[in-house]
Amino acid sequence: MLLRHIPCEPFHPLLFYPSLLIAPSRKSYIFSIRYIWIAMPDSEYDNLTMTAPSEQVDNHGDPLSTPTSAVAYANQREEPFHLVFNEATSAPLPQSYRASLQLNDGSIPTYNVLLLGQTQSGKSSFLEAIRKYVDEEHEIEEDLIGNGCKSHTKEVCSKVVETTFPKYQLHYSDGQEVRDDYIFVKDFKTYKQRINQTENLEVRRVESCGIEKSRIRVFDTPGLDDSNGHDERNVAKILTALKDSGDIHLVLIMISRWGTLTHGQREVLRLYSEIFSQMKGLMAFVHTKCKFETQHFEDKKLPPYIESIKADLKKIMGRDIQHFFIECDFEDDKPSILFLRHRMIRHILLKAIFNLPVPTERMRLKKTPKMKDVDSMILKVYDDKLQRNKEMRDKAIGVLDDKITDALYEIRELEQFLHDFDTKDLELIDEKKHDQEWSILSWRPKAVLEVRDLEFAIDVIRVDKDEHTTVTQTLGGEGQKFWRVSLTSDFFQQGRYHAKLYVKRGNKYRPEINERRTALAMWKETLEARQKRRAELAGPSSGDSVDLAKRQELQRERGVWLNLVNRAKRSTLHFNLFKMIVEAGVYDKGSTSECMEEAAAFYKSYVPSEVEEVMLERDEMQQHEP
């Protein structure tokens, strides 16, 4: 019989279990204390297992089955330190994914990272920290960093770095590697002392093995609260910068620890999350100015802030989004601080490889509130014009011309919907993650992640895990509306498992797609019948009192207005159209009515490419009427 000293919380200061279910072979114990001493035989100690905590422990007779509430708790936890990319999974990328990176064999893949955030949220400092992580000799460019009250970033700028995602490790001056549990201790005072230790410690760079050399292109943007009513212009700046960059792989929204989310900033965040809704699966929050010495559960201020801001941002964004916490004070170059900063940056950047990218050439952006107001006025004005146009036409051929034109535009809108939604593009439907400091546990801990009762069947599951995590069981998954995975870790090692579940857009919108396909077939039959009837009426004996030239002019006018009205009705604009209409200064006018005139003129003259918009089918009889 041995007396066992078992810690009941991970060493990571912020992330700890309030309770721990320890299930030996004979009986279970529930503990809500930090350390316990248990007397038990070696055989029972070797069989110890762990599940995530829950408010009610009801495992239906299976001590290794984690309750749903426990899973939910585990999934809410964020582990900002011990995440090591599974280098085994960074083997040659699938051919389809390499194509999305515009790769040829032997070339270097490029991953595009977009930084968003309010003024002085630390975007530029974070960019400099990335450059320092990649190149230890990089000199910090102080002129690129704001002065504490005013943003230095007025235009979108980008920096490109090449990296193999090196690791950094603490060493004693004699060369011996420092164990993680030297820093991650439960005693707050000891933790702060070791974080601030400068003697006998140094940081060493360890080049990663198995991760191919990559380019990281980081786009630094103006502050979200710098919009001053020019949301469209600021979004257009971002689109201009991204236009020739290919796909987007990661969107980081920077939040300052000491900043306050004003009402206006909340609205801007909500607006950007709506405009860039197709990139929601790429988004993560980076909380800057969170000093590492305060990242401990006994700190009186930071843990409450984290819980509060995460709940607040969940309401704004409409769902849980991953959070990271970092400090980029370059004057603080203590070894432990550098080690933690580099480790965190590596973890964040590797998310760009993990995410499935969003291609800009097929991206559609939701209209801003100002755009919607302008388009509402367009609809009102041009609906009236269409009615007057109709009244000027004769009841014979004129009415049929109207109906044929209406049918052509109905067909075009239905085909546009099918073009946009009946695709194999993937949309994120859920994500689950389990990040935990397992290194301090003396047994093989277990965890369970699951998703139940999804609205859509899963098409693709993308997993990022470290080499210390083993999947022991998987249920459901691709082709199913549920998914469950059981995990275990190696002895004395940390563990990470992050899964993103995707559905093909065509499968997600299958009912709407089928409905519109049926409608499309009906409209095509209707168009054919109307064109046939019009051919019968055409000619000198048709009784049409409106001369041919006038009728053709009215028809062309009606077509232009219908095209304009249909564009105004849509809730989204293609990437190129959004960028170009804003760059044309359409929304820079003072009043909504002035903007409406400019927008209408732009819609009339804009000629989209085939990638952007389904081309309108022309009526042969109207085109070639003698």
C-alpha positions as CSV (number, residue, x, y, z in Angstrom):
1,M,0.0,0.0,0.0
2,L,1.4,3.4,-1.0
3,L,0.4,6.9,0.0
4,R,-0.3,8.7,-3.3
5,H,-0.1,12.5,-3.7
6,I,-2.4,13.4,-6.5
7,P,-2.9,17.0,-7.8
8,C,-6.5,17.8,-8.6
9,E,-5.9,20.6,-11.1
10,P,-3.6,21.2,-14.0
11,F,-0.6,23.4,-13.5
12,H,-1.9,25.9,-16.0
13,P,-3.0,28.7,-13.8
14,L,-6.1,29.8,-15.7
15,L,-7.4,26.4,-16.6
16,F,-8.3,24.1,-13.8
17,Y,-10.9,21.6,-12.9
18,P,-13.2,22.5,-9.9
19,S,-13.8,18.8,-9.3
20,L,-12.2,15.6,-10.4
21,L,-13.7,12.2,-10.8
22,I,-11.2,9.5,-9.9
23,A,-12.4,6.0,-10.6
24,P,-10.3,3.2,-9.2
25,S,-11.3,-0.3,-9.9
26,R,-13.3,-0.7,-6.7
27,K,-15.0,2.6,-5.9
28,S,-15.2,6.2,-7.1
29,Y,-14.3,9.4,-5.2
30,I,-15.4,12.9,-6.0
31,F,-13.0,15.6,-4.8
32,S,-13.3,19.4,-4.9
33,I,-10.0,20.1,-3.3
34,R,-6.6,21.0,-4.8
35,Y,-4.5,18.1,-3.6
36,I,-5.5,14.8,-2.0
37,W,-3.6,11.9,-0.4
38,I,-5.1,8.5,-1.1
39,A,-3.9,5.2,0.3
40,M,-4.5,2.4,-2.3
41,P,-2.7,-0.6,-3.7
42,D,-0.4,-0.2,-6.7
43,S,-2.7,-2.2,-8.9
44,E,-5.6,0.3,-8.3
45,Y,-3.3,3.3,-8.7
46,D,-2.2,2.0,-12.1
47,N,-5.8,1.7,-13.2
48,L,-6.8,5.3,-12.3
49,T,-8.8,7.0,-14.9
50,M,-10.1,10.6,-15.2
51,T,-13.2,12.2,-16.8
52,A,-14.0,15.8,-17.1
53,P,-16.1,17.3,-14.3
54,S,-19.8,17.7,-14.3
55,E,-22.4,19.1,-12.0
56,Q,-24.1,15.7,-11.8
57,V,-22.1,12.5,-12.1
58,D,-24.4,10.1,-13.9
59,N,-22.5,7.8,-16.2
60,H,-25.2,5.2,-16.5
61,G,-23.0,2.6,-15.0
62,D,-19.9,3.4,-17.0
63,P,-17.3,5.3,-15.0
64,L,-15.4,6.2,-18.2
65,S,-18.4,7.8,-19.9
66,T,-18.4,11.5,-19.6
67,P,-21.8,13.2,-19.1
68,T,-22.9,15.8,-21.6
69,S,-22.5,18.6,-19.1
70,A,-18.9,17.5,-18.5
71,V,-18.3,17.6,-22.3
72,A,-19.8,21.1,-22.4
73,Y,-17.5,22.2,-19.6
74,A,-14.4,20.7,-21.2
75,N,-15.3,22.4,-24.5
76,Q,-15.5,25.8,-22.9
77,R,-12.0,25.6,-21.6
78,E,-9.2,27.4,-23.5
79,E,-5.6,26.4,-23.1
80,P,-3.3,29.2,-24.1
81,F,0.1,27.5,-23.5
82,H,0.6,23.8,-24.1
83,L,-0.5,23.3,-27.7
84,V,1.9,21.6,-30.0
85,F,1.0,21.1,-33.6
86,N,0.8,17.4,-34.6
87,E,3.8,17.3,-36.9
88,A,2.7,13.9,-38.1
89,T,-0.4,15.5,-39.6
90,S,1.7,18.0,-41.6
91,A,2.6,15.5,-44.2
92,P,2.1,16.6,-47.9
93,L,-1.1,18.4,-48.2
94,P,-4.0,16.8,-50.1
95,Q,-3.9,17.8,-53.8
96,S,-7.2,19.8,-53.5
97,Y,-5.9,21.8,-50.6
98,R,-2.6,22.5,-52.3
99,A,-4.6,23.7,-55.3
100,S,-6.4,26.2,-53.0
101,L,-3.0,27.5,-51.9
102,Q,-2.1,27.9,-55.6
103,L,0.8,25.5,-55.2
104,N,3.0,23.7,-57.6
105,D,5.1,20.9,-56.4
106,G,8.1,22.2,-54.6
107,S,6.6,25.7,-54.0
108,I,6.0,27.3,-50.6
109,P,2.4,27.5,-49.5
110,T,1.1,30.9,-48.4
111,Y,-1.4,31.4,-45.6
112,N,-3.2,34.7,-45.3
113,V,-4.0,36.0,-41.8
114,L,-6.3,39.0,-41.4
115,L,-6.0,41.2,-38.2
116,L,-9.0,43.1,-37.1
117,G,-9.6,45.1,-33.9
118,Q,-10.2,48.5,-32.3
119,T,-7.6,51.2,-32.1
120,Q,-4.8,50.4,-29.8
121,S,-5.9,46.8,-29.4
122,G,-2.4,45.7,-30.2
123,K,-2.6,44.6,-33.9
124,S,0.6,46.2,-35.0
125,S,2.4,45.0,-31.8
126,F,1.2,41.5,-32.4
127,L,2.5,41.7,-36.0
128,E,5.9,42.7,-34.7
129,A,5.7,39.8,-32.2
130,I,5.1,37.4,-35.1
131,R,8.2,38.8,-36.9
132,K,10.2,38.4,-33.7
133,Y,9.0,34.8,-33.3
134,V,10.1,33.9,-36.8
135,D,13.4,35.8,-36.7
136,E,15.1,36.2,-33.3
137,E,17.3,38.9,-34.8
138,H,14.4,41.1,-36.0
139,E,14.6,44.6,-34.6
140,I,11.2,45.9,-33.4
141,E,10.0,48.7,-35.6
142,E,8.7,51.1,-32.9
143,D,7.3,53.6,-35.5
144,L,4.8,50.9,-36.6
145,I,3.3,50.7,-33.1
146,G,0.8,53.3,-31.8
147,N,1.6,55.7,-29.0
148,G,-1.1,54.6,-26.6
149,C,-3.9,56.8,-27.7
150,K,-3.7,57.1,-31.5
151,S,-3.6,54.4,-34.1
152,H,-0.6,54.3,-36.5
153,T,-2.4,52.1,-39.0
154,K,-4.5,54.2,-41.4
155,E,-4.4,51.9,-44.4
156,V,-4.3,48.1,-44.7
157,C,-0.7,46.9,-44.8
158,S,0.8,43.5,-45.1
159,K,4.0,41.7,-44.0
160,V,5.2,38.4,-45.2
161,V,7.3,36.0,-43.2
162,E,8.7,32.6,-44.0
163,T,8.7,30.0,-41.2
164,T,8.9,26.4,-40.4
165,F,7.1,27.1,-37.1
166,P,10.0,26.6,-34.7
167,K,9.5,25.7,-31.1
168,Y,11.1,27.6,-28.2
169,Q,12.2,25.9,-25.0
170,L,13.5,27.1,-21.6
171,H,16.9,25.9,-20.6
172,Y,19.0,26.3,-17.5
173,S,22.4,28.0,-18.2
174,D,24.1,24.6,-18.0
175,G,22.0,23.4,-21.0
176,Q,19.5,21.3,-19.1
177,E,15.9,21.7,-20.3
178,V,13.4,23.3,-17.9
179,R,10.3,21.2,-17.2
180,D,7.0,22.9,-17.8
181,D,5.9,22.3,-14.2
182,Y,8.8,24.5,-13.0
183,I,6.7,27.5,-14.2
184,F,3.1,26.2,-14.0
185,V,2.8,25.8,-10.2
186,K,-0.3,26.3,-8.2
187,D,1.2,28.7,-5.7
188,F,0.6,32.2,-7.1
189,K,3.6,33.8,-5.4
190,T,6.0,31.1,-6.6
191,Y,4.5,31.3,-10.1
192,K,5.1,35.1,-10.3
193,Q,8.7,34.7,-9.0
194,R,9.5,32.1,-11.6
195,I,7.8,34.1,-14.4
196,N,10.0,37.0,-13.6
197,Q,13.2,35.1,-13.0
198,T,16.1,36.3,-15.1
199,E,19.1,34.5,-13.7
200,N,20.2,31.0,-14.8
201,L,17.5,30.7,-17.6
202,E,17.7,31.1,-21.3
203,V,15.4,30.5,-24.3
204,R,16.5,28.2,-27.1
205,R,15.0,27.8,-30.5
206,V,14.2,24.3,-31.8
207,E,13.4,24.0,-35.5
208,S,10.3,22.0,-36.0
209,C,10.5,18.6,-37.8
210,G,7.9,17.6,-40.3
211,I,6.2,21.0,-40.9
212,E,7.0,22.3,-44.4
213,K,8.3,25.8,-44.8
214,S,5.4,28.2,-45.3
215,R,4.8,31.9,-46.0
216,I,2.5,33.7,-43.5
217,R,1.1,36.9,-45.0
218,V,-0.4,39.1,-42.2
219,F,-2.7,42.0,-43.1
220,D,-2.8,44.7,-40.5
221,T,-6.0,46.9,-40.7
222,P,-7.2,50.2,-39.4
223,G,-9.0,50.2,-36.0
224,L,-12.6,49.0,-36.2
225,D,-13.6,52.1,-34.2
226,D,-11.9,54.4,-36.7
227,S,-14.9,54.0,-39.1
228,N,-16.5,57.4,-38.4
229,G,-19.5,56.2,-40.4
230,H,-17.3,54.9,-43.3
231,D,-17.8,51.2,-42.7
232,E,-18.1,50.5,-46.4
233,R,-14.8,52.4,-47.1
234,N,-12.9,50.5,-44.5
235,V,-14.2,47.1,-45.6
236,A,-13.3,48.0,-49.2
237,K,-9.7,48.8,-48.1
238,I,-9.5,45.3,-46.7
239,L,-11.0,43.7,-49.8
240,T,-8.6,45.6,-52.0
241,A,-5.7,44.3,-50.0
242,L,-7.1,40.7,-50.1
243,K,-8.1,40.8,-53.8
244,D,-4.9,39.3,-55.2
245,S,-4.0,37.2,-52.2
246,G,-6.1,34.1,-53.0
247,D,-7.7,32.4,-50.0
248,I,-8.2,33.6,-46.4
249,H,-7.0,31.1,-43.8
250,L,-7.3,32.9,-40.4
251,V,-9.1,36.0,-39.1
252,L,-7.8,37.3,-35.7
253,I,-9.9,39.8,-33.9
254,M,-7.7,41.7,-31.4
255,I,-9.2,42.8,-28.0
256,S,-7.2,44.9,-25.5
257,R,-7.2,43.7,-21.9
258,W,-7.5,47.2,-20.7
259,G,-9.8,48.5,-23.4
260,T,-13.5,48.9,-23.0
261,L,-16.0,47.6,-25.6
262,T,-18.1,50.7,-26.1
263,H,-21.6,50.4,-27.7
264,G,-20.2,51.6,-31.0
265,Q,-17.4,49.0,-31.0
266,R,-19.9,46.3,-30.2
267,E,-21.9,47.3,-33.1
268,V,-18.8,47.4,-35.4
269,L,-17.9,43.9,-34.2
270,R,-21.4,42.7,-34.9
271,L,-21.4,44.4,-38.3
272,Y,-18.0,42.9,-39.3
273,S,-19.1,39.4,-38.2
274,E,-22.2,39.8,-40.4
275,I,-20.4,41.3,-43.4
276,F,-17.7,38.6,-43.3
277,S,-20.1,35.8,-42.3
278,Q,-18.5,33.4,-44.7
279,M,-15.3,33.7,-42.7
280,K,-16.8,33.0,-39.3
281,G,-15.2,29.5,-39.3
282,L,-11.8,31.2,-39.5
283,M,-12.3,33.7,-36.7
284,A,-10.6,33.7,-33.3
285,F,-10.1,36.4,-30.6
286,V,-6.7,37.4,-29.4
287,H,-6.8,39.2,-26.1
288,T,-3.7,41.4,-25.9
289,K,-2.0,43.1,-22.9
290,C,-2.8,40.1,-20.7
291,K,0.4,39.9,-18.7
292,F,1.6,36.4,-18.3
293,E,2.3,36.9,-14.6
294,T,-1.4,37.5,-14.1
295,Q,-2.5,34.4,-16.0
296,H,-3.1,32.4,-12.8
297,F,-6.4,31.3,-11.3
298,E,-5.6,33.1,-8.0
299,D,-5.3,36.4,-9.7
300,K,-8.1,38.6,-8.6
301,K,-8.8,40.4,-11.9
302,L,-7.9,38.4,-15.0
303,P,-10.0,35.3,-14.5
304,P,-13.3,37.3,-13.9
305,Y,-12.4,39.4,-16.9
306,I,-12.0,36.3,-19.1
307,E,-15.3,34.8,-18.1
308,S,-17.1,38.1,-18.6
309,I,-15.6,39.0,-22.0
310,K,-16.1,35.5,-23.4
311,A,-19.8,35.6,-22.5
312,D,-20.1,39.2,-23.9
313,L,-18.4,38.3,-27.2
314,K,-20.5,35.1,-27.6
315,K,-23.6,37.3,-27.6
316,I,-22.1,39.7,-30.1
317,M,-20.8,37.0,-32.5
318,G,-23.7,34.6,-32.2
319,R,-21.6,31.6,-31.2
320,D,-18.5,30.5,-29.3
321,I,-15.2,31.5,-30.9
322,Q,-11.8,30.4,-29.7
323,H,-9.9,32.8,-27.4
324,F,-6.1,33.3,-26.9
325,F,-4.4,35.5,-24.3
326,I,-1.0,37.2,-24.9
327,E,1.3,40.0,-23.8
328,C,3.4,41.8,-26.4
329,D,5.5,44.1,-24.3
330,F,8.8,44.0,-26.0
331,E,10.6,45.8,-23.1
332,D,9.8,42.7,-21.0
333,D,12.4,40.2,-22.4
334,K,12.7,37.9,-19.4
335,P,13.3,34.3,-20.6
336,S,10.0,32.9,-19.3
337,I,8.0,35.7,-20.9
338,L,9.7,35.2,-24.3
339,F,9.2,31.5,-24.0
340,L,5.4,31.9,-23.3
341,R,5.0,34.6,-26.0
342,H,6.7,32.6,-28.7
343,R,4.8,29.5,-27.7
344,M,1.4,31.3,-27.9
345,I,2.2,32.9,-31.3
346,R,3.2,29.5,-32.7
347,H,0.0,28.0,-31.5
348,I,-2.1,30.8,-33.1
349,L,-0.3,30.7,-36.5
350,L,-0.7,27.0,-36.8
351,K,-4.4,27.6,-36.8
352,A,-4.0,29.0,-40.3
353,I,-2.8,25.6,-41.5
354,F,-5.6,23.8,-39.6
355,N,-8.5,25.9,-41.0
356,L,-10.1,25.2,-44.3
357,P,-9.6,28.4,-46.3
358,V,-12.3,30.7,-47.8
359,P,-11.6,31.6,-51.4
360,T,-12.1,35.3,-52.2
361,E,-13.2,34.6,-55.8
362,R,-16.4,33.0,-54.5
363,M,-16.9,35.2,-51.4
364,R,-20.1,37.1,-51.0
365,L,-20.4,39.8,-48.4
366,K,-23.5,41.0,-46.6
367,K,-24.5,44.5,-47.2
368,T,-24.0,47.1,-44.5
369,P,-27.0,48.9,-42.9
370,K,-26.3,52.0,-45.1
371,M,-26.2,49.8,-48.2
372,K,-29.5,48.3,-47.3
373,D,-31.1,51.7,-46.7
374,V,-29.9,52.9,-50.1
375,D,-31.1,49.7,-51.9
376,S,-34.5,50.0,-50.2
377,M,-34.9,53.4,-51.7
378,I,-33.8,52.0,-55.1
379,L,-36.6,49.4,-54.9
380,K,-39.2,52.0,-54.1
381,V,-38.2,54.4,-56.8
382,Y,-37.7,51.9,-59.6
383,D,-40.7,49.8,-58.8
384,D,-42.7,52.9,-59.5
385,K,-40.8,53.5,-62.7
386,L,-41.4,49.9,-63.8
387,Q,-45.1,50.4,-63.3
388,R,-45.1,53.7,-65.4
389,N,-43.1,51.9,-68.0
390,K,-45.8,49.2,-68.2
391,E,-48.6,51.7,-68.5
392,M,-46.9,53.2,-71.6
393,R,-47.0,49.9,-73.4
394,D,-49.8,48.5,-75.6
395,K,-51.9,45.6,-74.2
396,A,-50.9,43.2,-77.0
397,I,-47.2,42.7,-77.6
398,G,-46.2,45.2,-74.9
399,V,-47.7,43.1,-72.1
400,L,-46.1,39.9,-73.4
401,D,-42.8,41.7,-73.7
402,D,-43.1,42.6,-70.0
403,K,-44.0,39.1,-69.0
404,I,-41.1,37.6,-71.1
405,T,-38.6,40.0,-69.5
406,D,-40.0,39.2,-66.1
407,A,-39.5,35.5,-66.8
408,L,-36.0,36.0,-67.9
409,Y,-35.0,37.8,-64.7
410,E,-36.9,35.3,-62.5
411,I,-34.9,32.5,-64.3
412,R,-31.6,34.5,-63.8
413,E,-32.3,34.9,-60.0
414,L,-33.1,31.2,-59.6
415,E,-30.0,30.2,-61.5
416,Q,-28.0,32.7,-59.4
417,F,-29.2,31.1,-56.2
418,L,-28.3,27.6,-57.5
419,H,-24.9,28.9,-58.6
420,D,-24.2,30.3,-55.1
421,F,-25.6,27.5,-53.0
422,D,-25.6,24.2,-54.9
423,T,-21.9,23.8,-54.5
424,K,-19.4,21.6,-52.6
425,D,-18.0,24.5,-50.6
426,L,-17.8,23.7,-47.0
427,E,-19.6,25.6,-44.2
428,L,-18.7,25.1,-40.5
429,I,-21.6,23.7,-38.5
430,D,-19.8,23.1,-35.1
431,E,-16.4,22.7,-33.5
432,K,-15.3,21.0,-30.4
433,K,-12.0,21.2,-28.6
434,H,-10.3,19.7,-25.6
435,D,-7.0,21.4,-24.5
436,Q,-5.6,20.4,-21.2
437,E,-2.4,20.3,-19.2
438,W,-2.0,16.6,-18.8
439,S,1.7,16.6,-17.9
440,I,1.1,16.8,-14.2
441,L,-1.3,13.9,-14.0
442,S,0.1,10.5,-13.0
443,W,-2.3,8.4,-15.1
444,R,-3.7,8.2,-18.6
445,P,-6.6,10.7,-18.4
446,K,-9.6,10.3,-20.6
447,A,-12.0,12.7,-22.1
448,V,-15.1,12.6,-24.4
449,L,-16.2,15.2,-27.0
450,E,-19.6,14.9,-28.7
451,V,-22.1,16.7,-30.8
452,R,-25.7,15.5,-30.9
453,D,-28.8,16.2,-33.0
454,L,-27.3,18.3,-35.7
455,E,-29.6,19.8,-38.3
456,F,-27.4,18.5,-41.1
457,A,-25.4,15.4,-41.7
458,I,-21.7,15.9,-41.4
459,D,-19.7,15.9,-44.6
460,V,-16.1,16.6,-43.5
461,I,-14.4,16.5,-40.1
462,R,-11.0,18.3,-39.8
463,V,-9.0,17.4,-36.8
464,D,-5.9,19.0,-35.2
465,K,-4.4,17.0,-32.4
466,D,-1.0,16.6,-30.8
467,E,1.1,13.5,-30.9
468,H,0.3,12.7,-27.2
469,T,-3.4,12.3,-27.8
470,T,-4.9,9.0,-28.8
471,V,-8.4,8.4,-30.1
472,T,-9.8,5.3,-28.5
473,Q,-13.3,5.4,-30.0
474,T,-15.2,7.3,-32.6
475,L,-19.0,7.1,-33.2
476,G,-21.0,8.8,-35.9
477,G,-19.2,11.4,-38.0
478,E,-19.3,11.8,-41.7
479,G,-22.8,11.0,-43.1
480,Q,-24.3,11.2,-39.6
481,K,-26.0,13.9,-37.6
482,F,-24.0,13.1,-34.5
483,W,-20.4,12.6,-33.6
484,R,-18.6,11.4,-30.5
485,V,-14.9,10.8,-29.9
486,S,-13.2,9.3,-26.8
487,L,-9.6,10.4,-26.1
488,T,-6.7,9.5,-23.9
489,S,-3.2,10.9,-23.5
490,D,0.2,9.6,-23.0
491,F,1.8,9.5,-19.5
492,F,3.2,12.8,-18.3
493,Q,2.2,14.7,-21.4
494,Q,-0.1,17.5,-22.4
495,G,-3.0,16.8,-24.8
496,R,-4.8,18.7,-27.5
497,Y,-7.7,17.7,-29.7
498,H,-9.6,20.2,-31.9
499,A,-12.2,19.1,-34.4
500,K,-14.2,21.2,-36.9
501,L,-17.3,19.7,-38.4
502,Y,-18.4,20.9,-41.9
503,V,-21.3,20.4,-44.2
504,K,-21.3,21.0,-48.0
505,R,-23.3,24.1,-48.8
506,G,-25.3,22.1,-51.4
507,N,-26.4,19.7,-48.7
508,K,-27.1,22.4,-46.1
509,Y,-29.5,24.2,-48.4
510,R,-30.9,21.1,-50.2
511,P,-34.6,21.8,-49.5
512,E,-34.3,25.3,-50.8
513,I,-32.2,24.1,-53.8
514,N,-34.9,21.5,-54.7
515,E,-37.6,24.1,-54.4
516,R,-35.8,26.5,-56.7
517,R,-35.0,23.8,-59.2
518,T,-38.7,23.0,-59.5
519,A,-39.5,26.7,-59.8
520,L,-36.8,27.1,-62.5
521,A,-38.3,24.3,-64.6
522,M,-41.7,25.9,-64.3
523,W,-40.4,29.4,-65.3
524,K,-38.6,28.0,-68.3
525,E,-41.8,26.3,-69.5
526,T,-43.7,29.6,-68.9
527,L,-41.0,31.6,-70.8
528,E,-41.2,29.2,-73.8
529,A,-45.0,29.5,-73.9
530,R,-44.8,33.3,-73.7
531,Q,-42.2,33.5,-76.5
532,K,-44.3,31.3,-78.7
533,R,-47.4,33.5,-78.1
534,R,-45.4,36.6,-78.8
535,A,-44.2,35.2,-82.1
536,E,-47.8,34.7,-83.1
537,L,-48.6,38.3,-82.3
538,A,-45.6,39.9,-84.0
539,G,-46.0,41.4,-87.5
540,P,-47.8,44.2,-89.3
541,S,-51.2,42.8,-88.4
542,S,-50.6,42.6,-84.7
543,G,-52.6,45.7,-84.0
544,D,-49.8,47.2,-81.9
545,S,-50.3,51.0,-81.9
546,V,-46.9,51.7,-80.4
547,D,-44.2,51.9,-83.1
548,L,-41.4,49.3,-83.1
549,A,-38.6,51.7,-82.1
550,K,-40.5,53.0,-79.1
551,R,-41.4,49.5,-78.0
552,Q,-37.8,48.4,-78.2
553,E,-36.7,51.4,-76.2
554,L,-39.2,50.8,-73.5
555,Q,-38.2,47.1,-73.4
556,R,-34.5,48.0,-73.0
557,E,-35.3,50.5,-70.3
558,R,-37.4,47.9,-68.4
559,G,-34.5,45.3,-68.7
560,V,-32.1,47.8,-67.2
561,W,-34.4,48.6,-64.3
562,L,-35.2,45.0,-63.6
563,N,-31.5,44.2,-63.4
564,L,-31.0,47.1,-61.0
565,V,-34.0,46.1,-58.8
566,N,-32.8,42.5,-58.6
567,R,-29.3,43.5,-57.4
568,A,-30.9,45.8,-54.9
569,K,-33.1,42.9,-53.6
570,R,-30.1,40.7,-52.8
571,S,-28.8,40.6,-49.3
572,T,-25.2,40.0,-50.4
573,L,-22.8,41.3,-53.0
574,H,-19.9,39.5,-54.6
575,F,-16.5,40.3,-53.3
576,N,-15.6,42.3,-56.5
577,L,-18.9,44.2,-56.7
578,F,-18.7,45.2,-53.0
579,K,-15.2,46.5,-53.5
580,M,-15.8,48.4,-56.7
581,I,-19.1,50.1,-55.7
582,V,-17.5,51.4,-52.5
583,E,-14.3,52.5,-54.3
584,A,-16.4,54.4,-56.8
585,G,-17.5,56.7,-53.9
586,V,-21.2,55.7,-54.1
587,Y,-21.6,55.8,-50.3
588,D,-19.5,58.9,-49.6
589,K,-22.4,61.2,-50.4
590,G,-24.2,63.0,-47.6
591,S,-27.8,61.9,-47.9
592,T,-29.4,58.5,-48.6
593,S,-31.1,59.9,-51.7
594,E,-27.8,61.2,-53.1
595,C,-26.3,57.8,-52.5
596,M,-29.3,56.1,-54.1
597,E,-28.7,58.0,-57.4
598,E,-25.1,57.0,-57.4
599,A,-25.8,53.4,-56.5
600,A,-28.5,53.1,-59.2
601,A,-26.1,54.5,-61.8
602,F,-23.4,52.1,-60.7
603,Y,-25.7,49.1,-60.8
604,K,-26.9,50.0,-64.3
605,S,-23.4,50.2,-65.7
606,Y,-21.7,47.4,-63.8
607,V,-20.8,44.4,-65.9
608,P,-20.0,41.3,-63.7
609,S,-17.8,38.4,-64.7
610,E,-19.2,34.9,-65.1
611,V,-17.6,33.9,-61.8
612,E,-19.6,36.7,-60.0
613,E,-23.0,36.4,-61.5
614,V,-25.1,34.2,-63.8
615,M,-25.4,35.8,-67.2
616,L,-28.9,36.8,-68.2
617,E,-30.4,34.8,-71.0
618,R,-31.5,37.1,-73.9
619,D,-34.8,36.8,-75.7
620,E,-34.0,36.0,-79.3
621,M,-37.3,37.5,-80.6
622,Q,-36.6,40.8,-78.9
623,Q,-33.0,41.0,-80.0
624,H,-33.6,40.3,-83.7
625,E,-37.1,41.7,-84.2
626,P,-37.1,43.3,-87.7
